[in-house]
Amino acid sequence: MDGLKMQTPNLVDANIEKIATLFPNCITEDRAENGTVRRVVDFDLLRQELSASLVEGPRERYTLNWPGKNEAILTANAPIAKTLRPCREDSVDFDTTHNIYIEGDNLDALKLLQETYLSKIKMIYIDPPYNIGNDFIYEDDFAEDTETFFQRSNQMDGEGNRLVANTEANGRFHSDWMTMMYSRLKLARNLLREDGIIFISIDDNEQANLKKQCDEIFGEDNFLAQIMWQKMYSGKADATHFGRFHEYILCYARNSNVAEILLLPRTEEMNARYKNPDNDPRGDWLSNDLTAAGERSAGHYEVLSPSTGKSFDSPQGKHWLYSQETMKKLLEDNRIYFGNNGDAFPRLKRFLTEVQQGRRANTIWLHDEVGHTDEGTKELKKLFDTAVNFSAPKPTRLLKQMMVIASKPNDIILDFFSGSATTAHATMQLNAEDSGNRKFIMVQLPEPCDEKSESFKAGYTTIAEIGKERIRRAGKKIISESPLTAQNLDIGFRVLKVDTSNMKDVYYTPDELKQDNLELFKDHIKPDRIPEDLLFQVFIDWGLDLTLPITKETIDGKTVFLVDTNALIACFDAGITEELVKKLAAHKPLRAVFRDDAFGSDSIKINVEQIFKSLSPGTEVKSI
Ligand SMILES: C[S@@+](CC[C@H](N)C(=O)[O-])C[C@H]1O[C@@H](n2cnc3c(N)ncnc32)[C@H](O)[C@@H]1O
């Protein structure tokens, strides 16, 4: 019976697979330091395959570099032995919701989401720290050799002592920020669907660096726009040189050939320009020129007004837009207008019902359409009866605009710098407005609130606490404001907290487990972990949707989890009997998992696979 991996994937393996698909001859095997045989790339061969188009060594080339870039790449690829622990008390509608709130460092969260959400996310929005001189950034564990890495990643990190202030006095001020962003964006790209789109808020401090970094990670061809958001509407008299009224939203596609930017709804103003002076039964219309500049001979003929018989031809330097035959058809269909008296120069009628039912988003987003920073602050304050101070939350209208152009009603939206959870609020709001069913995944570090702040005094000790409470309050408010249309709105969320592995600290990976230290693994699960913790570790390992419905049953006195009817059956109790295994196999689950040390005797363990093979051959059986 195979054990679960209990570590996130090593993304270097995935890269080797990609090379293997293109150049299978360049993949070979060697023996690692610990004696195991592994797949490796024969770089000499690969170099030969690409010989004419290689640049190596000190030769000049166009490149983006900073101290820390190598670390960032290693950090992104390295596996971690962490887990997500469900927290029912903080959640809303835990059993039925399809939304997720992850509390923890987003680097860990992005790694833990790799298997389940690989190429599944339609839209990502992030609003990272802008690096304005005192932002806290999270110092990552840079990858060392596997052993040291696991020692460190298995350690508790509850003190928040890895949060460091990045001040301009730091000699690596820009580099540290770049390093922090690079590994996260690389991991985030893997999660985007082929037609997925990412939006990143940024201001002048790091805009140029971020743009270069994104060009490298997403590819210049996938750059869609640098949107200018007017975040303020009145100037600051004390501003040096210029009053800064705007910031940016960088927008990239995973693949610009398939990503689609949807149209925004037409505005009242746009529609108001359409009128119906001749009471056309097809409704309101707007008239367009019927001529184009150019050689008159390209289309000049007589057009007669049907009501007055007055004749018109294209003027000098212009020609009719259509052939005589098409023009005749347009006249017959009453699509040419000659003014109220039938004697004006003809124009083409364009009916409102026939124009594109939307408008193309442009790259300047004004505050009257998408809100401004004050609006974001007021929205948050209004939700909380007690004062909550959160620095410059985004207005929900800004987020809604991104969702309208980049998501469809059933899509998943991820924000891994979620702050006060504006993105979650906007997702629920938009779903209420267009009967959508978008799901959100928020990730937020439990960054401590300043003890002197209003938020702290009101009882919110971390930003994650503010974020969760905002979603609770916003959900209730949306339902109360639209009691009829928002009845079935999903205002719940499953809280999952990043934590150390459920397994007792062992300083080797499960892969490295040898027969002689098997004893160590007896009762290998940490005593504070409950069966539901193990269940979520199984979800992560198997890449199962983290919002699958879970039911708990007692069978033969043991607690059994049935996930999404038959996606998974799990029992983490000790003393599993053959009778119980037979009953579970009768459900014909796609997957089954047991605790490694849970079988009454070794013979039962051996029999378990046999029982499944005969009663439910399609079941994959593993142990934890
Ligand atoms: C600018 S705020 C986002 C504000 C958000 N857009 C809103 O409207 O409320 C950035 C957030 O990212 C969080 N953050 C910073 N580093 C993080 C990390 N490594 N993992 C998760 N969250 C992080 C900070 O705590 C902060 O709340």
The ligand as an SDF file (V2000), in Angstrom:
LIG
                    3D

 27 29  0  0  0  0  0  0  0  0999 V2000
   -1.9590   46.1120    0.1130 C   0  0  0  0  0  0  0  0  0  0  0  0
   -2.6310   44.9370    1.1320 S   0  0  0  0  0  0  0  0  0  0  0  0
   -3.9900   44.2930    0.1960 C   0  0  0  0  0  0  0  0  0  0  0  0
   -5.2280   45.1080    0.3520 C   0  0  0  0  0  0  0  0  0  0  0  0
   -6.4380   44.5030   -0.2900 C   0  0  0  0  0  0  0  0  0  0  0  0
   -6.3810   44.5800   -1.7060 N   0  0  0  0  0  0  0  0  0  0  0  0
   -7.6910   45.1820    0.2160 C   0  0  0  0  0  0  0  0  0  0  0  0
   -8.4320   45.7490   -0.5850 O   0  0  0  0  0  0  0  0  0  0  0  0
   -7.9260   45.1360    1.4120 O   0  0  0  0  0  0  0  0  0  0  0  0
   -1.4590   43.6330    1.0640 C   0  0  0  0  0  0  0  0  0  0  0  0
   -1.7210   42.5310    2.0570 C   0  0  0  0  0  0  0  0  0  0  0  0
   -0.8470   41.4540    1.7850 O   0  0  0  0  0  0  0  0  0  0  0  0
   -0.5150   40.8480    3.0270 C   0  0  0  0  0  0  0  0  0  0  0  0
    0.7270   40.0970    2.8380 N   0  0  0  0  0  0  0  0  0  0  0  0
    2.0010   40.5650    2.7480 C   0  0  0  0  0  0  0  0  0  0  0  0
    2.8740   39.5580    2.6080 N   0  0  0  0  0  0  0  0  0  0  0  0
    2.1450   38.4180    2.5830 C   0  0  0  0  0  0  0  0  0  0  0  0
    2.4770   37.0450    2.4570 C   0  0  0  0  0  0  0  0  0  0  0  0
    3.7310   36.6470    2.3140 N   0  0  0  0  0  0  0  0  0  0  0  0
    1.4790   36.1350    2.4900 N   0  0  0  0  0  0  0  0  0  0  0  0
    0.1850   36.5300    2.6190 C   0  0  0  0  0  0  0  0  0  0  0  0
   -0.1860   37.8220    2.7520 N   0  0  0  0  0  0  0  0  0  0  0  0
    0.7750   38.7550    2.7350 C   0  0  0  0  0  0  0  0  0  0  0  0
   -0.3830   41.9840    3.9860 C   0  0  0  0  0  0  0  0  0  0  0  0
   -0.6050   41.5240    5.2970 O   0  0  0  0  0  0  0  0  0  0  0  0
   -1.4810   42.9310    3.4880 C   0  0  0  0  0  0  0  0  0  0  0  0
   -2.6520   42.7380    4.2200 O   0  0  0  0  0  0  0  0  0  0  0  0
  1  2  1  0
  2  3  1  0
  2 10  1  0
  3  4  1  0
  4  5  1  0
  5  6  1  0
  5  7  1  0
  7  8  2  0
  7  9  1  0
 10 11  1  0
 11 12  1  0
 11 26  1  0
 12 13  1  0
 13 14  1  0
 13 24  1  0
 14 15  1  0
 14 23  1  0
 15 16  2  0
 16 17  1  0
 17 18  1  0
 17 23  2  0
 18 19  1  0
 18 20  2  0
 20 21  1  0
 21 22  2  0
 22 23  1  0
 24 25  1  0
 24 26  1  0
 26 27  1  0
M  CHG  2   2   1   9  -1
M  END
$$$$
